[in-house]
Amino acid sequence: MSWLITNFIAAFLLPPLNFLLLGAAGMALLRRRPRLGKQLIGAMLVLLWIFSLPVVGNRLLALLEQGAHTPVEQMHGAQAIVVLGGGTYLDAPEYGGDTVGGAALERLRLAATLYRRTGLPLLMAAGNPDGGKLPEAVLMKKTLEEEFAVPVRWLEAASDNTRQSAVNSRELLAPSGVHTIVLVTHGWHMPRARRIFERAGFRVVPAGTAFHTEGKLSVLSFLPHLGGLSDSSIFMHEAIGLLWYRLTPLR
């Protein structure tokens, strides 16, 4: 299934569109079944409120991030570092063209730190689902080598999703005898990424980044905010992805 089709379907299952569809169904039922229609509209408003709260989105992502980080001292036996793409910043005027996005840069920063502390060779894994001029893996390599002075040994530049990244990375690393990897991605993405890479045949040492650490709560934590809704949407996306991986074959 292509990246575009997958994300089109996902939009209907995730906030805010899933809640808006619930409200639209309620509006359509107001004349024929007013009580049910009002209940659906009310449910939409309540769900939008709850899942827009920063405290809710933060706590949901924190659930996914449990066990997503391994101290460097415990990365024994790892043979390579695999960094998953985090999105492309297309047509960046300040850089004169496409470059890595903010999420990808967070992952690359951790990868550079791990390289300097372990000396393990790196693989960049990301294709070109956004339709940029170059695959994201190429942009990641360029950023690491030019801005962090860290060499990249392998490029996996044909994947459009995490599942394809796992399969392609296994085929790319198998000739070198690499079976134990340090996997770099966001903490909330780690459960799904780790599961599919293990299914592909790797032993995975998780190295998550950008964790939703416990901050000080304030009155703003309990007021709806776009950031809270975004975090809740990411959580639902990952939960659906985990379920999908359980129900479908690797390829």
PLY file of the C-alpha trace (Angstrom):
ply
format ascii 1.0
element vertex 251
property float x
property float y
property float z
element edge 250
property int vertex1
property int vertex2
end_header
0.00 0.00 0.00
1.47 3.35 -1.03
2.43 6.08 1.43
-0.29 8.39 0.07
-3.08 5.81 0.35
-1.98 4.76 3.83
-1.96 8.32 5.12
-5.26 9.12 3.41
-6.95 6.22 5.21
-5.22 7.09 8.48
-6.61 10.63 8.35
-10.13 9.24 8.79
-9.09 7.24 11.86
-7.17 9.97 13.67
-8.00 13.29 15.35
-9.39 15.67 14.42
-11.12 14.11 11.39
-12.45 11.04 13.22
-14.13 13.25 15.82
-15.46 15.63 13.17
-16.99 12.70 11.29
-18.68 11.65 14.51
-20.17 15.13 14.83
-21.19 15.14 11.16
-23.06 11.88 11.69
-24.82 13.48 14.64
-25.84 16.47 12.54
-27.22 14.17 9.85
-29.34 12.33 12.42
-30.80 15.39 14.17
-34.09 15.36 12.26
-34.77 11.62 12.16
-33.26 10.65 15.53
-32.65 13.87 17.46
-31.63 12.21 20.71
-28.96 10.05 19.08
-27.83 12.98 16.94
-27.33 15.20 19.99
-25.47 12.41 21.78
-23.05 12.02 18.88
-22.44 15.77 18.69
-21.90 15.87 22.43
-19.48 12.94 22.21
-17.54 14.77 19.50
-17.17 17.88 21.65
-16.13 15.90 24.73
-13.58 13.82 22.83
-12.12 16.87 21.11
-11.79 18.60 24.48
-10.18 15.64 26.25
-7.72 14.72 23.53
-6.74 18.37 23.01
-5.50 18.71 26.58
-1.68 18.87 26.75
-1.66 16.73 29.89
-3.56 13.95 28.08
-1.41 13.96 24.93
1.78 14.07 26.98
0.78 11.15 29.19
-0.36 9.04 26.23
2.96 9.42 24.44
4.84 8.75 27.66
3.14 5.33 27.77
4.67 4.45 24.39
8.10 5.68 25.45
8.58 3.25 28.32
11.68 1.12 27.74
12.64 3.05 24.59
16.08 4.13 25.83
19.20 2.09 26.51
22.23 3.63 28.25
25.35 3.52 26.09
27.09 1.38 28.68
24.54 -1.37 28.04
24.80 -1.45 24.24
27.04 -4.50 24.33
27.13 -6.59 21.19
25.65 -3.95 18.88
27.21 -3.94 15.43
25.63 -0.92 13.73
23.43 2.10 14.31
20.27 2.37 12.20
18.62 5.79 12.06
15.04 6.07 10.83
13.91 9.12 8.88
11.72 11.73 10.50
10.51 13.80 7.56
11.87 16.24 5.01
11.80 20.03 5.06
10.98 20.66 1.40
12.23 23.68 -0.54
13.85 25.25 2.52
14.67 28.83 1.43
17.38 29.31 4.04
19.22 26.18 2.86
18.58 26.54 -0.85
16.56 23.35 -1.25
15.36 20.24 0.55
16.90 19.29 3.88
16.02 17.17 6.89
13.05 18.20 9.03
13.06 18.96 12.73
12.15 15.44 13.86
14.85 13.91 11.65
17.38 16.37 13.04
16.59 15.25 16.60
17.33 11.67 15.59
20.53 12.62 13.80
21.80 14.50 16.84
21.43 11.37 18.96
23.01 9.25 16.23
26.06 11.53 16.18
26.37 11.28 19.95
26.12 7.49 19.86
28.67 7.26 17.06
31.20 9.28 19.02
30.68 7.13 22.11
30.58 3.71 20.42
32.31 4.06 17.04
29.62 1.90 15.43
28.97 2.39 11.69
25.74 4.08 10.68
22.90 3.27 8.29
20.36 5.91 7.26
16.94 4.43 6.48
14.36 6.60 4.69
13.01 6.81 1.19
11.20 9.61 -0.59
7.47 9.44 0.29
7.20 13.24 0.48
8.15 13.60 -3.17
11.33 15.61 -2.67
14.18 15.82 -5.13
16.32 13.38 -3.12
15.51 10.48 -0.76
15.55 11.50 2.88
18.38 9.05 3.63
20.62 11.04 1.26
19.74 14.28 3.04
20.37 12.63 6.42
23.80 11.44 5.29
24.64 14.92 3.98
23.59 16.53 7.27
25.53 14.08 9.44
28.71 14.31 7.42
28.72 18.06 6.75
27.24 19.42 10.00
28.20 16.76 12.56
31.40 15.42 10.92
30.09 11.86 11.31
30.55 9.34 8.45
27.69 7.21 7.14
28.44 3.73 5.77
25.09 2.53 4.42
22.06 4.13 2.79
18.62 2.54 2.63
16.81 4.99 0.39
13.96 2.95 -1.11
11.48 2.66 1.76
8.23 4.58 2.19
7.41 3.37 5.72
8.88 1.70 8.80
8.01 -1.82 7.62
9.90 -1.35 4.36
12.81 0.23 6.22
13.13 -2.90 8.36
13.04 -5.32 5.43
15.39 -3.27 3.26
17.83 -2.68 6.12
18.02 -6.40 6.81
18.84 -7.12 3.16
21.43 -4.35 3.14
23.18 -5.37 6.38
23.02 -9.15 6.02
26.11 -9.40 3.76
28.13 -7.63 6.47
26.92 -10.07 9.12
25.09 -7.37 11.08
22.26 -8.79 13.18
22.34 -6.63 16.33
21.55 -2.95 15.82
21.08 0.21 17.83
17.81 1.60 16.52
17.44 5.39 16.64
14.00 6.96 16.41
11.61 8.96 18.57
10.66 7.35 21.86
6.97 7.19 20.94
7.82 5.47 17.64
10.08 2.87 19.24
7.49 0.15 20.14
6.28 -0.12 16.54
9.72 0.28 14.99
11.33 -2.22 17.34
8.64 -4.82 16.72
8.93 -4.69 12.94
12.75 -4.68 12.97
12.76 -7.71 15.25
10.33 -9.45 12.90
12.77 -8.69 10.10
15.43 -10.67 11.97
17.36 -8.09 13.98
18.18 -8.01 17.65
17.28 -4.44 18.54
18.90 -2.20 21.14
16.44 0.72 21.47
17.82 4.25 21.42
14.87 6.62 21.57
14.98 10.39 21.63
12.75 13.44 22.27
10.96 11.94 25.26
7.88 13.47 26.84
9.34 13.86 30.30
7.21 14.72 33.28
7.01 18.49 33.45
5.44 20.82 35.96
1.67 20.90 35.61
-0.11 24.23 35.40
-3.57 25.48 34.55
-2.46 25.56 30.89
-1.97 21.79 30.98
-5.75 21.41 31.31
-6.76 23.84 28.56
-7.26 22.56 24.98
-4.27 23.20 22.74
-3.27 22.18 19.23
-0.14 20.54 20.62
-2.20 18.29 22.85
-4.36 17.21 19.93
-1.25 16.54 17.85
0.26 14.34 20.58
-3.00 12.42 20.95
-3.12 11.90 17.19
0.43 10.51 17.21
-0.51 8.11 19.99
-3.54 6.82 18.10
-1.48 6.48 14.91
1.10 4.36 16.71
-1.56 2.24 18.45
-3.28 1.52 15.13
0.09 0.77 13.55
0.95 -1.76 16.26
-2.38 -3.50 15.73
-1.88 -3.50 11.96
1.57 -5.09 12.33
0.01 -7.86 14.43
-2.56 -8.64 11.74
-0.42 -8.47 8.60
2.63 -10.36 7.29
6.04 -8.70 7.22
6.03 -8.09 3.47
0 1
1 2
2 3
3 4
4 5
5 6
6 7
7 8
8 9
9 10
10 11
11 12
12 13
13 14
14 15
15 16
16 17
17 18
18 19
19 20
20 21
21 22
22 23
23 24
24 25
25 26
26 27
27 28
28 29
29 30
30 31
31 32
32 33
33 34
34 35
35 36
36 37
37 38
38 39
39 40
40 41
41 42
42 43
43 44
44 45
45 46
46 47
47 48
48 49
49 50
50 51
51 52
52 53
53 54
54 55
55 56
56 57
57 58
58 59
59 60
60 61
61 62
62 63
63 64
64 65
65 66
66 67
67 68
68 69
69 70
70 71
71 72
72 73
73 74
74 75
75 76
76 77
77 78
78 79
79 80
80 81
81 82
82 83
83 84
84 85
85 86
86 87
87 88
88 89
89 90
90 91
91 92
92 93
93 94
94 95
95 96
96 97
97 98
98 99
99 100
100 101
101 102
102 103
103 104
104 105
105 106
106 107
107 108
108 109
109 110
110 111
111 112
112 113
113 114
114 115
115 116
116 117
117 118
118 119
119 120
120 121
121 122
122 123
123 124
124 125
125 126
126 127
127 128
128 129
129 130
130 131
131 132
132 133
133 134
134 135
135 136
136 137
137 138
138 139
139 140
140 141
141 142
142 143
143 144
144 145
145 146
146 147
147 148
148 149
149 150
150 151
151 152
152 153
153 154
154 155
155 156
156 157
157 158
158 159
159 160
160 161
161 162
162 163
163 164
164 165
165 166
166 167
167 168
168 169
169 170
170 171
171 172
172 173
173 174
174 175
175 176
176 177
177 178
178 179
179 180
180 181
181 182
182 183
183 184
184 185
185 186
186 187
187 188
188 189
189 190
190 191
191 192
192 193
193 194
194 195
195 196
196 197
197 198
198 199
199 200
200 201
201 202
202 203
203 204
204 205
205 206
206 207
207 208
208 209
209 210
210 211
211 212
212 213
213 214
214 215
215 216
216 217
217 218
218 219
219 220
220 221
221 222
222 223
223 224
224 225
225 226
226 227
227 228
228 229
229 230
230 231
231 232
232 233
233 234
234 235
235 236
236 237
237 238
238 239
239 240
240 241
241 242
242 243
243 244
244 245
245 246
246 247
247 248
248 249
249 250
